[in-house]
Amino acid sequence: MMGLLEMVSDEIYKGFFVDLYVRCANSLAIDMYEGMGYSVYRRVREYYGNIGVGKGGRDEEDAFDMRKPMSRDSRRHSVRSNGREMIVSAHDVS
């Protein structure tokens, strides 16, 4: 399924990257996606906010925005070596 998404994103839509969001605590998924060529682009604070399962009815867990560059991104602008240190608010992510 991921291979199809990447192929369509690269060959049909000519995208620069494919991205996905993963809970920072989900090390199993992070390892799996890194093994597939994804890397952490940034950390999004309280990405999973207000779904009612955490303290005070909030789940304030952060997410990693993980990206895999496509062939159009030949200069690799969608990759950061320090992505885990780049922290943004959930309100800054569209």
Secondary structure, DSSP 8 states (H G I E B T S, - for coil): -HHHHHHIIIIIS--SEEEEEEETT-HHHHHHHHHTT-EEEEEEETTTTTSS-SGGG-----EEEEEEE-TT-TT-TT--TTGGG-EEEGGG--
